[in-house]
Amino acid sequence: MSSEYLQKDKEWFERNREELLKHHKSRWIAIHDQESIGIFDSFKEAYNQGVEKAGSEDITVRQITEKDEPIETSINLYLGLLDAPTYS
């Protein structure tokens, strides 16, 4: 996935963050091509359903929070052995 693609999805999220917070705070969103694929209860669900619905691994998964929290990633997260932390 190119950094330009990621940047556009990030910008879409920032433009829509306030509205998403009103209805989906602390949940997870899958974004593809600057559109919401869906809102989910976990990172794992957002990723898996996002890939399936988009037909591509070129998706962005973000937790809907007021501010971005750093997430430590590891090979275990990428392999699906661990879930990403949830912030509320």
N, C-alpha and C positions, 0 to 999 in steps of 0.2 A: 504494500500500500504506500503510495507516495505521501510525502509530507504535505503537499498541497491539498490532497484529498482529506487528510486528517484535519488540517487547518480549517477547511470549509465546514466540516461536520462540527468542529469545536465552535466556530462562529455561530452556526445554526443553534447549537445548544445554548450559548450565551444569550442570543436574542430571545430564546424561548424559556429560559430558566425561571423567570418570575412566574409565568403561567403554569409551568410544570410543578413548581413548588406548591402552588395553591391546591393542587389535586393529588399529587403523587410524591410528596416529600419522603425521602429516605428510600424510595424504591429505585429500580434500575431501568434505564432506557437503552434500547438498541437503536442506533442511527445508521442509515445507509443513504448515501447520495443526498444529504441534507434533508432527510425525511425520517420521521419516527417510524420504526418498524413495530414497536410495541413497548409496553411498560410491564416490568416483571418484578418479582419479589426477591430475586437473587441474581448475583453476577452470572453464575453458571447458567441459570435459566435464560437470562437475557442474551448471553453469548450463543448458546445452543439454538434457541428459537430464532435469534437474529440471523445466524448463518443459514438456517433452514429457509426462513422466509425471504431473505435477500438472494439466496442461491449463490452466495459468495462469502468468503471470509473477510472481505473488505468492509467491515462494519466498525463502528465506534460504540463502545459500551461505557456508560457513565452512570454514576449514582447521582440522584437528584438531591443535592444539598445546597445550602445557602452559600457555602464557599467550598472550594476544592480542597480535599484532604490528601496528603501524600499517601500513596499506596506502595508498600514494598512488594515488588514482584520477584518471583523466582521461577526457576524452571518448573517447579511443582505447580504453580498457578497456571502456567501455560499448558501443562500437561493435564490440567483438570484435577489434580490430586488434592488441591486446596481451594477453598473459596476465597474470594477477595474479602477484606474486612468491610463491615457495614458501619457507617457513621450515622448517628441520628441527631 
